[in-house]
Amino acid sequence: MLSFATPSVYQSSKCFVTYGVMGHLEPGQVPSKGKPWSALLGQDFVHKIDLILPEELLQLVKDKITDDPSRAPVFYKVIMKLGQILEGDFFTEYIKRGNIMMLSEGKLDFENVFSLKEGVLTMYLDKETYERAGLVGKPHGVKGKRGLKPRWIVQFDLRSPSMLHGKKGFDRLAYACKNVFNTPTTWLFHNLSKTPVPDPLSRHYPTKYTSHAGVTEGLFTKVPSLKPPPAILESQNRLDLDEFATDIYEWLSLIRLESPRVNASDNIDPYLSGYAVPGNPEDVQEGKLCRISWQGFIPPKWTQRTLADVILALPSKSWFSLSVTSFARGVIGDSADCTILRPPGAPGEYFLWDIRRHD
């Protein structure tokens, strides 16, 4: 477990590193239990996905995944009041019967933010709004580090049989929506179930977006050894494994950022940058890589299915990396991140970096 610098308000994010073996994957099968699958499903609202692999494998991914337009995630941007989610056909078709996820604009650290996932409405509120709403919640943030402005979190399971008009708890929420949460808010919306006819969302004039894959080719890069040395695995030395994992994660992150420091032609003065590709110089090779990226409002199940499709599309001994980043939820820009690496020549083996924020 690796710790990062402590933010000013909340506890620092932590990186949990796992090196393990995946079970055999059958076509049409998408596992949900065990790592790395559970780590992908543990993300809340995915903002960006990066797939890194050798360029000679790009066409295989295009044929099986990116060239199919029906696979591209679709989401909507819509302006609604919170109370409109609890009214009429929208509440009945999308929340009681269907399955949607929604996220409002704002930062959790200092703004009122609402989210809806698996039927659970979560509200992150400042103290003044929380007291005006008259709802029952709990303090938000790590005890003793809640800053000068206390934050509160309130949750409602809208699929509960008690969440109906005429019930005390629901009527209290509806009253708060009418008198406190009555400002139109910009939401991101994704439907995980069949769209009802007529569509209750259409009356709010949503804007549709499609997350098409962006492909970056020709990344002529210095490539380190991506498989942990046998001596580390045989000795089960955790410190050495963590050091190796940290170096590889940093290298993958620089590729995602398109940093010139990993370019094969990079010759920056060491005085300006002390970074060097990890590993022994004789083990570092040069190769062409590519990066495929999706960005938008993407459900975790889509990333889970994409990982399964990538595993089935590529040769079993080839390497690839899949990174999933959630929306930044705080003023410091912290977000949860999950990166999976299948080392070369190691079918079924994987590295998993699971970075979790504490909010």
VENURNOR-V512855 format. One record per residue. N is the residue number from 0. SS is DSSP state (@ for helix, = for strand, . for the rest). PSI is psi in radians with two decimals (none if undefined). Layout:
n=<N,N>
ss=<SS,SS>
psi=<PSI,PSI>
This chain:
n=<0,1,2,3,4,5,6,7,8,9,10,11,12,13,14,15,16,17,18,19,20,21,22,23,24,25,26,27,28,29,30,31,32,33,34,35,36,37,38,39,40,41,42,43,44,45,46,47,48,49,50,51,52,53,54,55,56,57,58,59,60,61,62,63,64,65,66,67,68,69,70,71,72,73,74,75,76,77,78,79,80,81,82,83,84,85,86,87,88,89,90,91,92,93,94,95,96,97,98,99,100,101,102,103,104,105,106,107,108,109,110,111,112,113,114,115,116,117,118,119,120,121,122,123,124,125,126,127,128,129,130,131,132,133,134,135,136,137,138,139,140,141,142,143,144,145,146,147,148,149,150,151,152,153,154,155,156,157,158,159,160,161,162,163,164,165,166,167,168,169,170,171,172,173,174,175,176,177,178,179,180,181,182,183,184,185,186,187,188,189,190,191,192,193,194,195,196,197,198,199,200,201,202,203,204,205,206,207,208,209,210,211,212,213,214,215,216,217,218,219,220,221,222,223,224,225,226,227,228,229,230,231,232,233,234,235,236,237,238,239,240,241,242,243,244,245,246,247,248,249,250,251,252,253,254,255,256,257,258,259,260,261,262,263,264,265,266,267,268,269,270,271,272,273,274,275,276,277,278,279,280,281,282,283,284,285,286,287,288,289,290,291,292,293,294,295,296,297,298,299,300,301,302,303,304,305,306,307,308,309,310,311,312,313,314,315,316,317,318,319,320,321,322,323,324,325,326,327,328,329,330,331,332,333,334,335,336,337,338,339,340,341,342,343,344,345,346,347,348,349,350,351,352,353,354,355,356,357,358>
ss=<.,=,=,.,.,.,.,.,.,.,.,.,.,=,=,=,=,=,=,=,=,.,.,.,.,.,.,.,.,.,.,.,.,.,.,.,@,@,@,@,@,.,.,.,.,=,=,=,=,=,=,=,=,=,@,@,@,@,@,@,@,@,@,@,@,@,.,.,@,@,@,.,=,=,=,=,=,=,=,=,.,@,@,@,@,@,.,@,@,@,@,@,@,@,@,@,@,.,.,=,=,=,=,=,.,.,.,.,.,.,.,.,=,=,=,=,=,.,.,=,=,=,=,=,=,=,@,@,@,@,@,@,@,.,.,.,.,=,=,=,.,.,.,.,.,.,.,.,.,.,=,=,=,=,=,=,=,.,.,.,.,.,.,.,.,.,.,@,@,@,@,@,@,@,@,@,@,@,@,.,.,.,.,.,=,=,=,=,=,=,=,.,.,.,.,.,.,.,.,@,@,@,@,@,.,.,=,=,=,=,=,.,.,=,=,=,=,=,=,=,=,=,=,.,.,.,.,.,.,@,@,@,@,@,@,.,.,@,@,@,@,@,@,@,@,@,@,@,@,@,@,@,@,@,@,@,.,.,.,@,@,@,=,.,.,.,.,.,.,.,.,.,.,.,.,.,.,.,.,.,@,@,@,.,=,=,=,=,=,=,=,=,=,=,=,=,=,=,.,@,@,@,@,@,@,@,@,@,@,@,@,@,@,.,.,.,.,.,.,=,=,=,=,=,=,=,.,.,.,.,.,.,.,.,.,.,=,=,=,=,=,=,.,.,.,.,.,.,=,=,=,=,=,=,=,=,.,.,.>
psi=<2.19,2.40,2.50,3.10,2.52,2.15,2.99,-0.42,-0.94,2.91,2.66,2.67,2.71,2.55,2.07,2.12,2.30,2.36,2.06,-2.90,2.27,2.64,2.90,2.40,2.19,2.57,2.37,-0.06,2.26,1.73,2.67,-0.25,2.61,2.75,2.61,0.00,-0.75,-0.53,-0.66,-0.78,-0.33,-0.20,2.58,-1.26,1.87,2.32,-0.68,2.52,2.31,2.22,2.09,2.32,2.85,2.49,-0.49,-0.22,-0.01,-0.74,-0.58,-0.72,-0.68,-0.78,-0.66,-0.39,-1.14,-0.46,-0.07,1.83,-0.41,-0.24,-0.31,2.27,2.47,2.38,2.98,2.65,2.25,2.60,2.06,2.69,2.65,-0.68,-0.46,-0.38,-0.44,0.19,2.53,-2.48,-0.54,-0.81,-0.74,-0.88,-0.68,-0.54,-0.88,-0.75,-0.63,-2.80,1.94,2.89,2.45,2.58,2.25,2.86,2.79,2.92,2.38,-0.47,-0.56,0.01,2.80,2.08,2.43,2.53,2.68,2.12,2.33,0.61,-0.01,2.08,2.16,2.29,2.18,2.02,2.62,2.93,-0.73,-0.82,-0.71,-0.76,-0.65,-0.62,-0.51,0.47,2.84,2.13,-2.80,2.76,2.54,2.29,2.92,2.36,2.28,-0.11,0.76,0.18,-2.94,-0.32,1.80,2.53,2.66,2.63,2.33,2.35,2.51,2.29,1.73,-0.20,-0.09,2.48,-0.39,-0.16,1.29,2.68,2.36,-0.31,2.50,-0.86,-0.71,-0.71,-0.59,-0.71,-0.77,-0.66,-0.72,-0.65,-0.65,-0.63,-0.34,-0.94,1.00,0.28,2.30,2.37,2.53,2.24,2.66,2.42,2.33,2.30,2.11,-0.03,-3.06,2.36,2.17,2.72,2.12,2.75,2.03,-0.36,-0.49,-0.49,-0.21,0.13,1.08,2.75,2.21,2.44,2.55,2.26,1.47,2.59,2.32,2.23,2.21,1.99,2.98,0.59,1.59,1.86,2.64,2.13,2.05,3.07,2.12,-0.01,2.28,2.46,2.44,-0.55,-0.62,-0.74,-0.67,-0.69,-0.22,0.74,1.88,-0.66,-0.75,-0.66,-0.71,-0.69,-0.75,-0.79,-0.68,-0.76,-0.74,-0.68,-0.70,-0.73,-0.79,-0.67,-0.66,-0.59,-0.74,-0.58,-0.04,0.74,2.38,-0.18,-0.36,0.03,2.52,-0.48,0.09,2.22,0.72,2.60,2.21,-0.36,-0.53,-0.53,2.17,0.12,2.44,2.48,2.32,2.79,3.02,2.44,-0.59,-0.31,-0.21,2.21,2.94,2.40,2.83,2.18,2.93,2.74,2.25,2.21,2.48,2.45,2.38,-2.46,1.65,2.32,2.57,-0.54,-0.51,-0.71,-0.63,-0.81,-0.62,-0.72,-0.77,-0.73,-0.66,-0.74,-0.74,-0.48,-0.53,2.68,2.54,-0.42,0.07,2.77,2.71,2.86,2.32,2.13,2.39,2.20,2.30,3.04,2.43,2.25,-0.08,2.98,-0.45,-0.02,0.28,2.57,2.73,2.60,2.45,2.13,2.30,2.28,2.20,1.97,2.74,2.53,0.39,1.24,2.26,-0.38,2.70,2.67,2.46,2.14,1.98,1.76,2.12,2.33,2.76,1.73,none>
